[in-house]
């Protein structure tokens, strides 16, 4: 086991898949939720730290299982890491080896993003193919084709991607790359690789997600020359070397969106901050269409006022700035209680409707036809034992449990722990009645007098 230096063990431990979340529904929530740093920014930026042969300090890094996994991978590559609270110090002076460990990469798709920085820094990288996961096959052909366009020789043997740049001074070359699909990961991999390439790289049809722009800002803070991040065309002028940086990661828009839906589904009033409202334009628009009030309380704070009833609304997931696929399951939970039929279309991943079966166990009325879910609103959900299938599906089940009559128990919490920091405490602090039991357990419903904050 690779030592974790000062890294807080989140619920990444194997016990997480034995623990159970018990939720007693129909509590009205009230108060403020503090939003953590963005998981999908932190993971990409941790890979980006490989580009820098000096110290990097990252702030607002959430304590999540995925961050712990990525830290393990960087440690295995020879980097030094030290996490204190939400500050992560990374020293990538000595990259001791160029192969990321198989057993770690197969658990965390984002770890594949190290291939770009490794190749740019060392001229060689061996990274196991990230396995498919619950939501889809998750191929990496766009990453590979882009690196090949930049002069890398890439072979895939026995599940390992071997990439190297030939020649005595192995350096990637700038290239014009068009992405067949605006892949977030491929955009990030290629943008990072291009920061140290010889010449100019243009990435067209690039992903525009805020996390891509955050990664670009991080690289620029290290001295990289990047223009257009956050648009569909990114231009990078390669540098010979990057330097030390102290960088603050953006707030997690998906965590914030999840709590906004928690306010809507429980007909409550909640505020969330810090957050960048512009990162949630599509989510706010759909919450308003469904009938909730969403107010920008200050430049970094949003307030939701849930409506008494929810208006059936169609949703189609799209690359940013379209409606985010990472919010699809959460909105499905909300729309199970709407006053009509909603059609939810998942266009980004081929298998991201697995939460339908579990929501139906709670009394929802959802039918799947291809990549469409037809959600017929019902007056009430009923608490039930359910099993999480992936990260955002877990969040949807928590939201459904908050609204349901009676008790919901959720198993397979390792999915939830990947992407939500202190979720139970954050919900308890705004009046939700729930508790996490390590190992399966049955308990009486807490009396209404019990202060939720004191629940274990
Ligand atoms: C990132 O995954 C996020 N993960 C995902 O968040 C998010 O759902 C996704 O972007 C879309 O926004 C991280 O940033 C760590 P993609 P990524 O490459 O980069 C296909 C969460 O819940 N594709 O944009 O893997 C792919 O199969 C996670 O926080 C190729 O075909 O997503 C998918 O259908 C889940 N070939 C589509 O593109 C490739 O080479 C979008 O994938 C790459 C992708």
Boltz pocket constraint, residues with backbone or C-beta under 6 A from the ligand:
constraints:
  - pocket:
      binder: B
      contacts: [[A, 39], [A, 40], [A, 41], [A, 43], [A, 109], [A, 110], [A, 136], [A, 137], [A, 138], [A, 139], [A, 140], [A, 141], [A, 142], [A, 143], [A, 144], [A, 181], [A, 182], [A, 183], [A, 184], [A, 185], [A, 186], [A, 207], [A, 209], [A, 211], [A, 325], [A, 326], [A, 347], [A, 348], [A, 349], [A, 350], [A, 391], [A, 392], [A, 419]]
      max_distance: 6.0
